[in-house]
């Protein structure tokens, strides 16, 4: 098995790296399978805070706490009234973020060097598997720090742009002409700063999570680590 592994490693080294290997097609996220995955993602993201809001808080001083239900069904029913609308909004947000990311990828491919563009469009999970095969888990995890940072740039930039447009749209008053009042302008600037801080923090923790996840299990561990870092 050692000889077989060395042979595979030698063949890997002899094979030239293909640029833009992980780049996805511009409209791939509109395929039925990917739309289904986006729908499942939207449902999960929408349902999680609703379930959290309907979960009773534990009170250590309450003698009847052992009889407390797992969920406050009245609260949950109240939350579920707007569930469909929230799922649709989340779904549209997911599709919008992916579409903007594809536009940014196209810009990177046509305007930046091939080496830089390849780093920006790289799939972290696939890259982690390739690196672990070549270097082993530890070196692969270390190398994934820079890989994750590059591959996360376009994703978080796209997310920020979509959230910023939503923020501006919510606070835009349309009459005979488009105008911003001073208070709304100040509010938008404050919210924009929070968006930058939030996305920047998520970017850092997601990159670290990808590296740590690669150390545990290249591939699925990479994906899970990045997701946990994003919501940390």
PENOR-V794659 format. One record per backbone hydrogen bond with DSSP energy under -0.5 kcal/mol. NH is the residue of the N-H (numbers start at 0). CO is the residue of the C=O. Records with the same first field share a line. If there is no record, write none. Layout:
NH = CO / CO
This chain:
4 = 0
5 = 1
6 = 2
7 = 3
8 = 4
9 = 5
10 = 6
11 = 7
12 = 8
13 = 9
14 = 10
18 = 16
20 = 17
22 = 19
27 = 24
29 = 26
30 = 27
34 = 30
35 = 31
36 = 32
37 = 33
38 = 34
39 = 35
40 = 36
41 = 37
42 = 38
43 = 39
44 = 40
45 = 41
46 = 42
47 = 43
48 = 44
49 = 45
50 = 46
51 = 47
52 = 48
53 = 49
54 = 51
55 = 53
59 = 57
61 = 58
62 = 60
64 = 61
65 = 62
66 = 63
67 = 64
71 = 53
72 = 70
75 = 71
76 = 72
77 = 73
78 = 74
79 = 75
80 = 76 / 77
81 = 78
82 = 79
85 = 81
86 = 82
87 = 83
88 = 84
89 = 85
90 = 86
91 = 87
92 = 88
93 = 89
94 = 90
95 = 91
96 = 92
97 = 93
98 = 94
99 = 95
100 = 96
101 = 97
102 = 98
103 = 99
104 = 100
105 = 101
106 = 102
107 = 103
108 = 104
109 = 105
110 = 106
111 = 107
116 = 112
117 = 113
118 = 114
119 = 115
120 = 116
121 = 118
123 = 121
126 = 122
127 = 123
128 = 124
129 = 125
130 = 126
131 = 127
132 = 128
133 = 129
134 = 130
135 = 130 / 131
139 = 135
140 = 136
141 = 137
142 = 138
143 = 139
144 = 141
145 = 141 / 142
146 = 142
147 = 143
148 = 144
149 = 145
150 = 146
151 = 147
152 = 148 / 149
153 = 149
154 = 150
155 = 151
156 = 152
157 = 153
158 = 154
159 = 155
160 = 156
161 = 157
162 = 158
163 = 159
164 = 160
165 = 161
166 = 162
167 = 163
168 = 164
169 = 165
170 = 166
171 = 168
172 = 170 / 178
173 = 171
174 = 172 / 176
178 = 172
184 = 180
185 = 181
186 = 182
187 = 183
188 = 184
189 = 185
190 = 186
191 = 187
192 = 188
193 = 189
194 = 190
195 = 191
196 = 192
197 = 193
198 = 194
199 = 195
200 = 196
201 = 197
202 = 198
203 = 199
204 = 200
205 = 201
206 = 202
207 = 203
208 = 204
209 = 205
210 = 206
211 = 207
212 = 208
213 = 209
214 = 210
215 = 211
216 = 212
219 = 217
220 = 216
221 = 216
222 = 218
223 = 219
224 = 220
225 = 221
226 = 222
227 = 223
228 = 224
229 = 225
230 = 226
231 = 227
